């Protein structure tokens, strides 16, 4: 199980700090070549975003797998209950159909 803390989050404060750093570099440059520094920081930001997306993808895949397993367990349980108690199942279905029928009849 993946904990919420292990999933990287997109941090807007870090991105804003990055933009502030770029603005500071641009303001303080006096003809020096800052292109390399900007490229390095952009690359670091892209890597961070890529890692965050990968973490979120892994987390969502795990959640989908757990949901699928839960649905399968529910289906298996329902099948077992119907097999063990077929008359009760028919009775419950009949009562459910009666209630739905009455509700639909009252709408008209």
C-alpha positions as CSV (number, residue, x, y, z in Angstrom):
1,X,0.0,0.0,0.0
2,X,1.3,3.4,-0.9
3,X,1.0,6.1,1.7
4,X,0.0,9.6,0.8
5,X,3.3,10.9,2.0
6,X,5.3,8.8,-0.6
7,X,3.4,10.3,-3.5
8,X,5.2,13.4,-4.7
9,X,3.1,16.5,-4.8
10,X,3.2,19.4,-7.2
11,X,4.2,22.3,-5.1
12,X,3.2,25.7,-6.4
13,X,5.4,27.5,-3.9
14,X,8.5,25.7,-5.3
15,X,7.4,26.7,-8.8
16,X,6.9,30.3,-7.8
17,X,10.3,30.3,-6.1
18,X,11.8,29.0,-9.4
19,X,10.2,31.8,-11.3
20,X,11.5,34.3,-8.8
21,X,15.0,32.9,-9.2
22,X,14.8,33.2,-12.9
23,X,13.6,36.8,-12.6
24,X,16.4,37.6,-10.2
25,X,19.0,36.0,-12.6
26,X,17.6,38.1,-15.5
27,X,17.7,41.3,-13.4
28,X,21.2,40.7,-12.1
29,X,22.8,39.6,-15.3
30,X,25.1,42.2,-16.7
31,X,26.0,40.7,-20.1
32,X,26.9,37.4,-18.5
33,X,25.7,34.1,-20.0
34,X,22.9,32.9,-17.7
35,X,21.4,30.6,-20.3
36,X,23.1,27.5,-18.8
37,X,21.8,28.3,-15.3
38,X,18.3,28.8,-16.6
39,X,18.4,25.6,-18.6
40,X,19.7,23.7,-15.6
41,X,16.8,25.0,-13.4
42,X,14.2,24.3,-16.2
43,X,15.6,20.8,-16.5
44,X,15.3,20.3,-12.7
45,X,11.7,21.6,-12.8
46,X,10.8,19.2,-15.6
47,X,12.3,16.3,-13.7
48,X,10.3,17.2,-10.6
49,X,7.1,17.4,-12.6
50,X,7.9,14.1,-14.4
51,X,8.5,12.4,-11.0
52,X,5.3,13.9,-9.6
53,X,3.3,12.6,-12.6
54,X,4.9,9.2,-12.3
55,X,4.1,9.0,-8.6
56,X,0.5,10.0,-9.2
57,X,0.1,7.5,-12.0
58,X,1.5,4.7,-9.8
59,X,-0.8,5.7,-7.0
60,X,-3.9,5.9,-9.2
61,X,-3.0,2.5,-10.7
62,X,-2.8,1.0,-7.2
63,X,-6.1,2.5,-6.2
64,X,-7.8,1.2,-9.3
65,X,-6.4,-2.3,-8.6
66,X,-7.7,-2.2,-5.0
67,X,-11.1,-1.0,-6.2
68,X,-11.3,-3.8,-8.8
69,X,-10.4,-6.4,-6.1
70,X,-13.1,-5.0,-3.9
71,X,-15.7,-5.3,-6.6
72,X,-14.6,-8.8,-7.4
73,X,-15.0,-9.8,-3.7
74,X,-18.4,-8.2,-3.6
75,X,-19.5,-10.2,-6.7
76,X,-18.1,-13.4,-5.3
77,X,-19.9,-12.8,-2.0
78,X,-23.2,-12.1,-3.8
79,X,-22.9,-15.3,-5.9
80,X,-22.2,-17.3,-2.8
81,X,-25.2,-15.9,-0.9
82,X,-27.5,-16.5,-3.8
83,X,-26.2,-20.1,-4.2
84,X,-26.6,-20.8,-0.4
85,X,-30.1,-19.2,-0.1
86,X,-31.8,-19.2,-3.5
87,X,-35.4,-18.7,-2.1
88,X,-34.4,-15.7,0.1
89,X,-32.6,-14.2,-2.9
90,X,-35.8,-14.5,-5.0
91,X,-37.8,-13.0,-2.2
92,X,-35.5,-10.0,-1.8
93,X,-35.5,-9.4,-5.6
94,X,-39.3,-9.6,-5.6
95,X,-39.6,-7.1,-2.8
96,X,-37.1,-4.8,-4.5
97,X,-39.0,-5.0,-7.7
98,X,-42.3,-4.3,-5.9
99,X,-40.8,-1.2,-4.2
100,X,-39.4,0.1,-7.5
101,X,-42.7,-0.5,-9.2
102,X,-44.6,1.4,-6.5
103,X,-42.2,4.3,-6.7
104,X,-42.5,4.5,-10.5
105,X,-46.3,4.2,-10.3
106,X,-46.5,7.1,-7.9
107,X,-44.6,9.4,-10.2
108,X,-47.3,9.3,-12.9
